[in-house]
Amino acid sequence: MENVYDFHVHYTFDVPLKEKVEIFKEEFKVTKTEKYCFLSLPHHAHGDEVKFDATQNVVGLFLKKTFSPNAYAFAGLEHPTAIYDKKKVGEDFLNQAKTYMAVGFDGIKMLEGYPSIVRNWNLGVDDCVYDRFYAYMEENGFPIVMHIANPTENWDISKASANAIKEGRVYDETYPTKKELIGQVFNVLKKFPKLKLTLAHFGFLSDDIKRAEEFLSYQSTSFDVTPGGEQLIKMSKNWDLWLNFWQKNLDRIIYGTDFYAFPKDEKWQENFLRRPSFIRCFFETNEMHSYVDGDFKGVLLSQKMREKIYRENFIKILGEPKKISIEFLIDVASELLRSNNIKSDILIADLKYILENL
Ligand SMILES: [Zn+2]
């Protein structure tokens, strides 16, 4: 089995950091994941709510340090909770990005295009509050990975998967439509056409090849193939059309899996292998397999195509990892501990662990 570089790794499960590091080591080894990019999620959607975790950025940078030189980390913007002055917040986003990029992060992860986050904050990714941030990222060629929308069927309760319904990922008329959300990305690109922007989960565009092509018509845009509702299986049903797209855009498609350090319970193996195995079977065989969202037949990509998708494009976008500021890790971890704002025992222990292991 050949090695892969995973562009899309998270660390949000309630597992103590010390244990997380060990779990990641094992999981990376078994899946032959040789390089990886840790994506921070300071705000994440949980059903109808948006939750905040002030430790995500500092933990991400610590993980990068622990797994250097093979690791990269993307920070997430921290948003204010109350109604605010857009001009001030816009300036704060810009300053956050400047700080993150100076202390060793390699880019910014935006979950801000997630339907429930857009709705809860009433804030599209094309809002002017992000303009100075985007301008800075564009000017410096720093990468952004963005989650926008979700699978199309989530807007129709009669078609949504049982899992999506159970987890509150079904959207009625109180949510922005998928068309609106995708439209917001294009509004951003119209203003910042050189933005180095990757849409996660293929932008959930498996049912709209025209939009996918339009997205890649900008000079520094790309897709990651991270599973999600399931874009690859849908494409495989119309593979003649999509193969052409993949061949034409071979430099713009990046391997990623939504990798996590899963809790080491009886389902651990099944959980961490699920997505990487699915993608491997999809790209490396032409046989039938089954996956959560149904059966599929692999599309067997050529060695050359796999090389680009599994490894080369990752390096093309990220280059060498940026140098980590230990001072930043010390300052932020100590500050968070002093603040008394962190209520979870696991997170408090994680911050202490960081300070003891620099
Ligand atoms: Zn993700």
Residues whose N, C-alpha, C, O or C-beta is under 5 A from the ligand:
A	BS01	ZN	D258
